[in-house]
Amino acid sequence: MKILFTIHFFLLILVISNSTLITVWFDDYLSFSIIEISQKDSIGRSYEFEYSFLQVMVNIVCYASGLYFYLKVPKIKLNLFLKITTLICLLGLSSFLFELSHWVINFNLSLIISLPIVLVFSSVFIGIGFCKNNQALN
């Protein structure tokens, strides 16, 4: 679980940076997206991809690993944080799976709910909760 938590946290940092932490060495461009809730419908026009395939896959793996981790966490006093983070991971995962479908099916609707900064803070609180309760992340 410790490795999964570390991977999830690292991917959260990539999600917040729109994966530009990887590409900054090539194009000197760094951007951040800490909260995004958007809906776009471009009826009559071709769909413009707002995210690269790499960004969509990083988001999917991040939210999927987070969902798995937070569902497997032993219930501690921070049960509310676990429920919030699980819900945010579920919303983010479904949003980016929907975004991934644009590469398979041609349609013009985009629905994104991404709250990685909330997950970062919740993860910190959950990590502190583990330390206080002397529960190891094996």
KADACOR-V937282 format. One record per pair of residues at least 24 apart in sequence whose C-alpha atoms are under 6 Angstrom apart, sorted by the first residue. I is the first residue (numbers start at 0). GAP is how many residues later the second one is. D is the distance in Angstrom with one decimal. If there is no record, write none. Layout:
# KADACOR-V937282
i->{I & I}
gap->{GAP & GAP}
d->{D & D}
This chain:
# KADACOR-V937282
i->{0 & 0 & 1 & 1 & 7 & 7 & 7 & 10 & 33 & 33 & 34 & 34 & 35 & 35 & 36 & 36 & 37 & 37 & 38 & 38 & 39 & 39 & 40 & 40 & 41 & 46 & 59 & 59 & 62 & 62}
gap->{136 & 137 & 135 & 136 & 54 & 57 & 58 & 51 & 82 & 83 & 79 & 80 & 77 & 78 & 75 & 76 & 73 & 74 & 71 & 72 & 69 & 70 & 67 & 68 & 66 & 61 & 33 & 36 & 26 & 30}
d->{5.2 & 5.2 & 4.5 & 5.3 & 5.5 & 5.9 & 5.8 & 5.3 & 5.9 & 5.2 & 5.8 & 4.7 & 5.8 & 5.1 & 5.5 & 4.6 & 5.9 & 5.2 & 5.5 & 4.5 & 5.8 & 5.0 & 5.6 & 4.6 & 5.3 & 5.2 & 5.5 & 6.0 & 4.8 & 5.2}
